Amino acid sequence: MGNKETISLLQLFILLLIFEMGSATVVGIGGEAKQNVWLAILIAGLIGVGYILLLHFMLGRKVGINLFGLIEFCLGKWVGRAISLLYILYFVYLSSRVLRDFGELIVSTIFIYTPIEIISITIMLTIIYMLYAGIEVMARTSEIFFPYVFSFTFLVGLFILLSGEIHVENLRPFLEDGIRPVLKAVFPGLLTFPFGELIAFATVLPLVTKFKKAKGFAIGGIVLSTLVLVYSAIIQVMTLGQEMKRRANFPLLSAAREISLLDFIERVDIAVVFVVMFGIMVKIGIFFFGAVKGLEHISKREYRSFLFPIGSLICLSSIIITDSFAEHIEEGLRIVPYFIHIPFQFALPFLLLVIVLIRTRKKNRKRGEMEWGG
């Protein structure tokens, strides 16, 4: 298609911001912290900054390789390919979960008589088309829609305020039960979703035109996305109260339905759906891109040849992954963080960090000895 597989620093910033906002702005997160959810998100966001710095540091130790190249460099060809295959399956699984989130949102709010299969197929075909054109196309599309996504998120809060539905007392009392519920919300919940999912950007960071400067833009993207999530959480709690927020499947959407200004500005929830729709397209796109880049690394075939079959697999998986949305949410809260997220987001990356430090240190030492001997 003639598109370079590169993205600019600004595009990285926007992709990170929209990726982190994704479904997290609408799906209730950090429920264990109750009215102090904003504090839990801030703590998790700080850890998220450290996490993206860790990824940048590891990839910078051997410039030009992505996550899968790093795995093979650290663990060898055969073990590395086995672990790479597991990461491919992990990214496919995450894509399926996010697609299910989006499908459930759409069929429960807008297209209530449309089968969820039609929604999933439509969104996946759009993402396949974007990725076939290149990751740069997704980045440029994000640049175009970013002002609208950001503005709509801000305006929802403003309209709720002007509608008189904001109740500041819902944020009190502060730390009524101490810091423990906040820390419980941070780990593993907020740490793995959405901040731990940044592992997918280990396939995107090497494509940034100025890799060394990417660190600052990545930090900026995580910080701003954390503030947006804090803003969204505060709006939800102040509008719905802590108990209603925990019971609602899509709290921000429920809060947006409270908006009524001058008998004219109503049904602003469609703006929330737009924000979620684009955020989820980017999120699925990044996970999807990570999966096909892994297959490209293993098979030595261009990733575009895998887009349609893997996209079809994601589509099918999103439907059969659970029998109901309640089961889908329960699985995401009780099983996925401990048995799937933590190994792939933290255990394996920290193992890679140790190995890459040892291997690159040895090489640097040998190079220094050769230069000294020469």
N, C-alpha and C positions, 0 to 999 in steps of 0.2 A: 504493500500500500504506500510505500515511500515515506512512512513516518519514522522518525528517529525514536529509539527506545530511551529517551531521556526526559527528565522533568526539571523545571527550574526550582529555585529555592522558594519562591512565592507559592508555586504549585504544591510543593511539599507541605508548606505551612497550611494551606487550605485543605489539602487532602487529609492531613492529620486532624485538623479541627472538625471537619465534617464527619470523618470516620469515628472520632470519639463521641461526637454528639449522637450520630446514628439513631438507633432506637432507644438509647439511654435517656434522651430528653423526655420521652413519652412513657416508656415502660417504667414502672416504679422500681427504683433502686435504693438500696440502703435502708430498707424498711425497719431493720432491727434498731436503728438509731432513733426512730420516731421523729420528734420535732427537731432533733439535733442532727438530722441527716446531712445538712449543709456542712457541718463540721467534719463528718465522716468523709464526705466527698473531697473536702480540702486536703485532708490527711492522705487519702488515696491518690489525689492528684500530685502531691509532692513526691510520693513513691513512684508515680508514673513518670515524672521528670527524670528521676534517677534511673528508671528502667530504659527509657529511650537513650539516655547517655551511655548506658551499658551496651546496648545494641550498637550504637555508633562507634564506641571504643573497640568492640570485638571485630567489627567489619573493617575498621581502620587499621587493624594489625596486619591485615593482608588485603590491600586495596584492590578493588575490582571484582571480588567474589561476593555472592549473596549468601543467604542462610544455608542453602544446600551445598554450595562450594565450601563453606566454613565447616559444615558437618563432616564432609569427606576429608578435608584437610586435617581435622582433629582426630577422626576415628578410623581413617583408612577407607579403602574403596568399598569393600563388601559390607562391613558393619555400618559405614556411612550411608550406603545406599539403602540398607534396611531401615535405619532411623529416618532417612529422607522419605521413604515410602510411608512411614507412620505419620510424618508431618503432613504429607499430601492428603492422607485420609483425614487428619485432624482439620485441615483447612476446608476440605469438602464438607465435613460434619458441621463446622461453624457456619459455612455458607447456607447449609440446609436449615439450621436453627434460625438464622436471621431472616431467611426467606419465609419461614413459617410465621415468624413474628409479624412480618409485613402482610402476609396473606390474611392472617386472623384479624389484623387491624382493618383492612379494607373491607372484608366481607361482613364485619360487625358494625361498620359505620356508614359506608357509601353504597357498595354493591351487595346488598344483603341477599339478593336472589341469584347472585353469580357464584358458580362453584369455585372453590378456592384453587382448584387445579388450573382454571383459566387464568386467574391472577398470577399464579406462579410461573406458568409458561410465558405469559406476556412479558413479565419483568425480566425473566432469564434471557429471552430473545433479545431484549434491548441491551442487556449487559454483555451478551456474547458479541453483538454488533460493535459495541464500544471497544471492547478488548481486542477484537479482530483488527480494528483500525489502529490499535496501539494504546499503551498506557498513557501516552501523551495526550490522546484524545479525551480520555477520562479526566485527566488533569485540567485540560482546557475547558471542558464542560463544567467542571467544578468551579473554575474561575468565574465563569459566566453566571452561574446560579448562586454562588456564594452570597452576594449582597442580599438576594431575596430570602435565602434561608436564614441568614443572620437577622435581617429586619423583621421577618415574620415572628421569629422567636421572641424578639424584644417587644414587638407590638402586642402580642398576646398578653404579656404581663401588664403592659400599660393599659390596655382596654379593660382587663379585669379590675385594675385599680380604679379606673374611672367609672366602672359599673358599680362600685361600692361593695364588691364581693371579697375584698381583702380584709382579713381579720388577724392583726398582728399578734393578738394574744395566743393564737394557735402555736406560735413559736416558743412559748413559755410553758413550763420552767426550763431554764438552761441547765443541762446536765443533772436533771432531777435524780437519776439513778447512778450518777457517777460517769466515769469515762468508759467503763467496761462495755456497755451496749454499743457505744460508738466504735470501739476497737473491734467488736464482734461484727459490726456492719462492714468495717474495712476489710477484715480477713475472714473468710476468703472472698466474700461477695464482691465488693467494689474493687478489690485488688485484681481479681480475675476478669471482672466485667464492669467497666469497659477497658481498664488500663492494661491489664495483662495481655489483652488481644493485640497489643502493639507488636507482638512477635511477628505478625504478618508483614510489618514494615521492614523486616530484615531482608525481604525480597525487593523492596522498593528503594530503600536508602542508597544502594550502590548505583542507581540510575540517575541520581541527582547530579547536575552538571558541575557543581562546586561542592564536592563531598565534605571537605574540611569545614566549610561555612555552614553546612547543613545542620550542625549541632545547635547553633543559636536559633535557627528557624524552627527546628523540631521542638526545642524547649518552649518557644513562643506559642506554637500550636497547642501543646499540652496545657500550658498555663491558661490560655484563653478558653479552651474547651472545658477546663475544670471550672472556670468562672461561669461559663454558660450553664453547665450542669448544676452548679450551686444556685444560680438565678432560677432555673427551672424548678429545682426542688423546693426552694423557698416559696415560689408562687403556688405550687401544688399544696404545700402544707398550710399556708395562710388561707387558701381558698377552700380546701376540702376538709382540713383538720387531719391530724395524724391517723385516725382510725379509718376515715373514708379513703385517704390516700393509700393505705395498705390494702383495702378491699377492692379498689378499682383496678381493672386490668390495664387501663391506659389513663393514668391520673391527669396528665397535662391536657389530654383531650376532654376529660370530664370537667376540668377547670375551665377550659375554653368555652364550653357549652353554657357556662354561667354568664357569659358576656351578653349584655343588652344595653346599647347606648342609643338614646333618643328614638327608640322604636325603629331604628334604621340599621345600625351595625349589629347584626346578629349572625349566628351560625358561622362564627369565625373558626370553628373547628376544622373547616376545610383547609385553612392555612396551616394548621398543625399537621394535617395529613400530608400536605405538600412537603413540609420540612422533613417529616419522617420518610416519605417516599424517596426523596433524593438522598437523604442521609443513608438509608438502607441500600440504595443502589450502589453508592460508593463503598459501603462496608462489604457487601457481597462481592463487589468488583475486586477489592483488595485481597480478600480471602481466596477468591476464584483465581486471581492472577498468581497468587502464591502457590496454589495447587498445580496449575499448568506449568509454571516455571520450574517446579520440582520435577515434573515429568519430562520437561525439556532437558534438565540436567542429567537425569538418569538415562533417557533414551537417545540423547543427542539429536533429537528432532525438534523443529521449531514448535513453540508452544501453541501456535494458532491451530495446528492440526488436532489438538486435544480439546479445543474450546467446546465444540458441539457435543461430543460424547460425555465430557465431564459436566457440562451444563445440564444435559439430560439427566445424569445421575443425581445432581444436586436437586433438580426439580422433583424427581421421584422420591428422593430421600426426605425432602421437606414435608411430603404428604404422609409417608408411612412411618416417620420418625416417632410419632406418638398418636394415640387414638383421639385425643381431645386437647384443647388448649390448656385446660386445667392440669392435665398430666404433663404437658409440655413445660409449663411453668414450674411445676413441682420437680421435674427432672432437672431443670436448670438451677434450681435452688439447692437441692439435696445431693444430687449425684455428680453432675458435671464438674462443679468447682474442685472437688476433692480428687476424683478419679481420672479426670481428663485434663482440666485446665492447669492445675498445679504441676503435673509432670512435664507438660509441653511448654508452659509459659515460664516456669522457674527452675525446676530440677535439671532438665537437660541443658538449658542455656547457661546455668551456673557451672555445670560440668564442662561445657564447651569453653567457658571463660578460663577455667583453671588450665585446661589442656592447651589452649591457644597461647596463654601467657608462658607456659613452660616451653612450648615448641618454638615460638618466636624469640624467646630469650636465648635459647640454645643457638639458634641460627645467627642472631646478632652477635653472640659471643664468638662463634666460629669466624664470622666475617671480620670482627675486630682483631682476632688473633692472626688471620691471614694478612690483614693490612699492616699489622705490627711487624710480622715476620718479613713482609715485603720491604 
